[in-house]
Each structure stands twice: as C-alpha cells, then as structure tokens.
Amino acid sequence: MKRIGVISDTHSYLDPNIFEWFEDCAEIWHAGDFGDAAVAQQLAEFRPLKGVYGNIDDERIRHMFPLDNRFQCEDVDVWITHIGGHPGKYDRRISATLKTVPPQLFITGHSHIFNAQRDPKHANLLYLNPGAAGRHGFHQMRTIMVVELDAGKIVRAQGIELGPRTATAPRR
C-alpha cells in the first residue's frame, strides 16, 4: 500500500502544516500552478515529487514538469494534468483519450474546486481535484488530499481542509 499526498494550485504559497499532513506519504503529486519553483523544490526535498505545470507556471517549472503525467503507481493507471475539466465536461484536449483509454485515477487542478467522484461514462474512473492549497484565487477553503493505492486498487481518497484561504492552517 502506498499513501500519496495530492496538492494543486499553491500559487507560490506552501503552508508549513502540509508537511505534517503528508508525513506518512511516500510521494507527493502536484496538479499544477506551483507558482514558484521554490514550492516544487521544498516538496521534492520532503518526498519524491511528481507533477505537471499549470497555466500560471513559468518556463523554469515547465522545464521541470510536463503538461500531462501518466504513469503506474501500485498497478493503478494514473493521469495528472492541470486543466482537465470535470466529469460531464472534460477539456477538449483530453476528452478523446479519456474515452478510448481512460485511466483509473484522473487528477486535475485549475478550478480551485475540491471534487472527488466516480465517472461511470469513462470506465468508472475516479476523478479527483484537490482544490487549491494556496492563498490566491476565489476559493474560500484551502484543501489537499491523501490517496491510498494498493495492488491495482484505489483504497481511499481523503480530503483535508487546511483552513480559510486567508488564514494559516490548524495543526494536525
């Protein structure tokens, strides 16, 4: 079994309490809009980091991370992209691939809206958007996720509220 910390839309802000929430995680996956390469560096120094660049990320981050990241973890097919849409309205750029070769776990960012749901129209994939962990945007609550994978199965996906967009997160 592997625990993964899932985060998105940090927009150059990394709440120090994230490290407590991700302490038991083997990896961290970032779904784009790091905002600053220093955020990626801090996360990568803490745990192995996979990610994608987002629409606000500069050339430095775009050289560090791809637009799409599709890989296997614990025999689960995972696809991370920043602008992916949501079930019922996926982004045009990726919708054909989702129809023909859907992953088991599809993770996006961009919307700043926390969401976790099954999509029965696309092989019952699990769609996750961890919301936004940063302070920039319209969201009211900063959020992250922890996902557990084991032997080809998504065992658990837990949403975590860090606190209001303008406040420091409560201690774990």
Secondary structure, DSSP 8 states (H G I E B T S, - for coil): -EEEEEE---TT---TTHHHHTTT-SEEEE-S---SHHHHHHHHHHS-EEE---TT--HHHHHHS-SEEEEEETTEEEEEESS-EETTEE-HHHHHHHHHS--SEEE--SS--EEEEEEGGGTTEEEEEE---SSSSS-SEEEEEEEEEETTEEEEEEEEEEEETTS-----
